[in-house]
């Protein structure tokens, strides 16, 4: 293994791993890419880097919207496999894609890079291959993927927002501000944790995220159970969710912006259940239209572990509005403005403290064009250099590229990884 991890590149992977020719980042092209969250029509993208991998890397991506990335020579080949590895047909396609890319290497040694989540089927598969494996934290991979895709030199300050990704503390992350290079990343701030009753079930039922937000804001005062919007929820299911929170049973911690979107969409009367991933968030975005509103109140709490982006003032305001006549368009516009203002403020503090003025935006939440444009406009008014995805998806379809680059940096450094 020590021979495998021998440093062979004359340039530092942790400094930068950018394409030779940065991709066109015109807003209109990026918006189209973000909305579909998929690769090009042939389901394959090649990116030429300005250095060579010290050893070939085959990155196996996430469990959903799966792509694999082969890093070999100075090229990254990203290939789509399946939308959902928990589906048997999708899993077979994933395995076939892995074997296809493996054959491209012949008899050469290589490293398999995978997500830090121990139960992702892609991670389980990687560990079963009896090959050298490196685990890469989910949001670190997102950050590096975006920097490479946008042609921005590392290190960067990364705003990474999605539905869920396994954090180094065992919680579900998804509203993160990171200082990242290819070798490592440091968490500078994150959305306040919420306890999600039912865990993964919250992604299918936005009302569960609303319960998490309200209980996290008002504690034992359950006055909100009588709000009109909760008439659409089975009282028995609601009470079970409350008991899960009180007993801390199947209620994992989450800093996910995706779940915050779900909870606010429910409180705005958009929908109680998702028919597909991100359904409520998409409808909430549509409700805003082109309306411009001032943000809801929010707080930023300074702690020893970083900045906490506090959504509790926002939830208090929403609970008050829910008791009156609601204007869904205004709520959506104000909520989007709040999230943009909140992350803008934390990025500004992060730039002051680190001296890094290169910003990347990644994660499935930035498929939301309104949110992305609002935050980019704020950051650029500060004179910051902002990058986002152009050739690979902003969601988990772009994850494998970041995994491959991080694994290459770890191999070049001789360290053991995450």
GUNU-602171 format. One record per residue (C-alpha): z, y, x; residue in one letter. Coordinates in steps of 0.1 Angstrom, whole numbers, padded with zeros to 4 digits, always signed. Each point is the difference from the previous one (the first is absolute). Layout:
N
ZYXA ...
This chain:
418
+0000+0000+0000X +0007+0024+0029X -0036-0004+0010X -0012+0007-0035X +0019+0033-0001X -0012+0012+0034X -0011+0036-0002X -0038+0002+0007X -0009+0035-0013X +0000+0030+0022X +0006+0024-0029X +0033+0000-0020X -0004-0015-0034X +0031+0018-0012X -0015+0034+0008X -0031-0005-0022X -0024-0025-0013X -0027+0021-0016X -0037-0007-0008X -0025+0012+0025X -0017+0019-0028X +0025+0012-0026X -0011-0007-0036X -0012+0027-0023X +0031+0012-0019X -0017+0021-0026X +0023+0002-0030X -0026-0012-0025X -0008-0032+0020X +0036-0008+0006X +0008+0005-0037X -0026-0025-0010X +0014-0025+0026X +0035+0005-0012X -0008-0005-0037X -0015-0035+0006X +0024-0011+0027X -0025-0025+0013X -0023-0005+0029X -0037+0007+0001X -0024-0019-0022X -0003-0028+0026X +0038-0003+0002X +0000+0006+0038X +0006+0030+0022X -0003+0003+0038X +0018+0027+0020X -0007+0007+0036X +0031+0010+0020X +0002+0018+0033X +0019-0029+0018X +0000-0037+0000X +0026-0024-0015X +0020-0016+0029X -0004-0032-0019X -0018-0007-0032X +0021+0006-0032X -0006-0015-0034X +0020+0019-0026X +0005-0017-0034X +0009+0030-0022X +0021+0001-0031X +0004-0023-0030X -0020+0021-0024X -0033+0019+0006X -0002-0022+0031X -0022+0007+0029X +0000-0015+0035X -0008+0019+0032X -0013-0015+0032X +0007+0022+0030X -0022-0012+0029X -0014+0019+0030X -0001+0036-0012X -0009-0008-0036X +0020-0004-0032X -0017-0021-0027X +0017+0003-0034X -0010-0025-0026X +0011-0004-0036X +0013-0033-0011X +0018+0000-0034X +0017+0024-0025X +0030-0023-0005X +0011-0028+0023X +0024-0015-0026X -0032-0010-0019X -0011-0034+0013X -0036+0010+0002X +0009+0032+0018X +0022-0019+0025X -0029-0024+0008X -0023+0030+0006X +0027+0015+0023X +0002-0032+0020X -0038-0003+0002X -0003+0036+0012X +0027-0006+0027X -0019-0031+0012X -0033+0019+0001X +0015+0028+0021X +0018-0025+0022X -0033-0017+0008X -0014+0033+0013X +0025-0003+0029X -0011-0035+0011X +0027-0015+0022X +0016+0034+0010X +0037+0005-0004X +0010+0025-0026X +0030+0014-0018X +0006-0001-0038X +0015+0032-0014X +0016-0001-0034X +0023+0020-0023X +0037+0002+0005X +0007-0014-0035X +0010-0037+0007X -0012-0012-0034X -0035+0015-0002X -0024-0029-0002X -0020+0016+0028X +0031+0001+0022X +0010-0036-0008X -0035-0011+0008X +0000+0019+0034X +0033-0017+0011X -0014-0034-0009X -0029+0003+0024X +0019-0009+0032X -0014+0031+0017X +0016+0030+0015X +0011+0022-0029X +0012+0036-0003X +0015+0016-0031X -0009+0036-0008X +0020+0021-0025X -0021+0008-0030X +0001+0038+0001X -0004+0002+0037X -0032-0019-0004X -0011+0024-0027X +0007+0030+0022X -0019-0013+0030X -0029-0012-0022X -0004+0035-0014X +0001+0016+0034X -0027-0023+0014X -0021+0003-0031X +0002+0038+0000X -0005+0004+0037X +0034+0016+0007X +0018-0005+0033X +0034-0016-0001X +0029+0007-0004X -0002+0013-0035X +0024+0010-0028X -0010-0024-0028X +0007+0004-0037X -0003-0036-0013X +0004-0005-0038X -0006-0031-0019X +0015-0025-0024X +0019-0022+0024X +0002-0010+0036X +0028-0020+0018X +0022+0024+0020X +0019-0007+0032X +0032+0003-0020X -0011-0026-0025X -0006+0025-0028X -0033+0006-0017X -0015+0031+0016X -0028+0022-0015X +0007+0037+0004X +0002+0005+0037X -0003+0026+0027X -0005-0016+0034X -0005+0011+0036X -0025-0027+0011X -0021-0010+0030X -0016-0034+0005X +0030-0015+0017X +0028+0011-0022X +0011+0022-0029X +0031+0019-0011X +0010+0007-0035X +0006+0038-0004X +0006+0000-0037X -0006-0018-0033X +0004+0003-0037X +0035-0006-0013X +0005-0037-0007X +0001-0013-0035X +0013-0034-0012X -0029-0017-0018X +0012-0023-0028X -0021-0031+0000X -0015+0007+0035X -0037-0007-0001X +0000+0000-0038X +0003+0038+0002X -0036+0003+0013X -0011-0015-0034X +0025+0019-0022X +0003+0037+0008X +0030+0003-0023X +0020-0020+0026X -0007+0027+0026X +0011+0026-0026X +0033-0018-0005X +0005-0001+0038X -0006+0038+0003X +0022+0009-0030X +0028-0023+0010X -0002+0012+0036X +0002+0036-0012X +0026-0002-0028X +0021-0030+0011X +0020-0015-0028X -0010+0026-0026X -0026-0020-0021X -0008+0028-0024X -0037-0003+0010X -0003-0034-0017X -0003+0019-0032X -0029+0022+0012X -0031-0004-0023X -0021-0015+0028X +0023-0030+0002X -0008-0010-0036X -0030-0019+0014X +0023-0022+0021X +0017-0032-0012X +0037+0010-0001X +0009-0035+0012X -0022+0003+0031X +0013+0035+0006X +0036-0012-0001X -0008-0029+0023X -0015+0025+0025X +0032+0021-0002X +0022-0030+0007X -0022-0009+0030X +0007+0035+0014X +0037-0001-0007X +0004-0035+0016X -0026+0007+0027X -0018-0031-0010X -0037-0002+0006X -0002+0037+0005X -0013+0006+0035X -0001+0035+0016X -0033+0018+0000X -0012+0033+0014X -0034-0005-0016X -0020+0030-0012X -0021-0024-0021X +0031-0010-0019X +0010+0037-0004X -0034+0006-0015X +0005-0029-0024X +0034+0013-0011X -0012+0035-0006X -0031-0012-0018X +0023-0019-0024X +0023+0030-0005X -0031+0021-0007X -0010-0024-0028X -0030-0014+0018X +0007-0037-0001X +0028-0026+0001X -0021-0029+0015X -0027-0002+0027X -0032-0020-0008X -0010+0002+0037X +0015+0013+0032X +0006+0038-0001X -0011+0002-0037X +0027+0025-0010X -0005+0021+0031X -0037+0003-0006X +0006+0011-0036X +0026+0025+0011X -0025+0015+0025X -0026+0003-0027X +0024+0017-0023X +0004+0029+0025X -0037+0008+0000X -0005+0032+0019X +0032+0016-0013X +0021+0019+0026X +0037+0001-0005X +0030+0009+0022X +0021-0029+0014X +0031-0015-0015X +0032+0005+0020X +0007-0024+0029X +0023-0003+0030X -0003-0010+0036X +0031-0015+0014X +0006-0001+0037X +0017-0032+0012X +0007-0018+0033X -0028-0024-0010X -0025+0027-0008X -0011+0021-0029X +0004-0012-0036X -0025+0013-0025X +0022+0002-0031X -0017-0005-0034X +0033+0003-0020X -0006+0037-0009X -0034-0009-0013X +0014-0028-0021X +0026+0023-0016X -0028+0024-0009X -0021-0027-0015X +0029-0014-0021X +0005+0034-0014X -0037+0003-0009X +0001-0035-0015X +0025+0012-0025X -0024+0028-0011X -0036+0002-0009X -0019-0013+0031X -0033+0013+0014X -0013-0030+0020X -0027+0021+0017X +0026+0025+0013X +0025-0027+0010X -0027-0018+0021X -0012+0032+0016X +0036+0010+0009X +0008-0034+0013X -0031-0001+0023X +0009+0035+0012X +0036-0012+0007X -0011-0030+0021X -0024+0021+0020X +0026+0027+0006X +0027-0025+0009X -0021-0018+0027X -0014+0033+0013X +0035+0013+0006X +0011-0032+0018X -0031-0001+0021X +0005+0037+0010X +0035-0009+0012X -0013-0030+0018X -0026+0020+0019X +0026+0025+0011X +0023-0028+0013X -0026-0022+0017X -0027+0025+0011X -0026-0023-0014X -0025+0019-0023X -0024-0028-0008X +0006-0014-0035X -0014-0031-0017X +0002-0011-0037X -0002-0037-0008X +0011-0025-0026X -0012-0008-0035X +0016+0031-0016X -0026+0021+0018X -0027-0016-0021X +0013+0027-0024X -0025+0028+0008X +0021+0027-0016X +0030-0008+0021X -0020-0003+0032X -0018+0033-0005X +0032+0018-0009X +0019-0012+0031X -0030+0005+0023X -0004+0036-0012X +0037+0008+0006X +0000-0016+0035X -0032+0017+0011X +0014+0034-0011X +0026-0007+0027X -0027-0004+0026X +0005-0037+0003X -0027-0025+0008X -0001-0025-0029X -0019-0033-0001X -0005-0026-0026X -0021-0032-0005X -0038+0001+0000X -0013-0035+0009X +0028-0023-0009X +0021+0001-0031X +0032+0021-0002X +0018-0029-0018X +0008-0034+0014X -0037-0007+0007X +0004+0022+0031X +0031-0017+0012X -0016-0026+0023X -0016+0027+0022X +0034+0015+0007X +0015-0034+0006X -0026-0008+0026X +0004+0033+0019X +0038-0003+0000X -0002-0036+0012X -0024+0011+0028X +0024+0027+0011X +0029-0025+0000X -0021-0025+0020X -0010+0027+0025X +0037+0011+0005X +0013-0035+0004X +0027+0005-0026X +0009-0024-0028X -0008+0022-0030X +0018+0006-0032X 
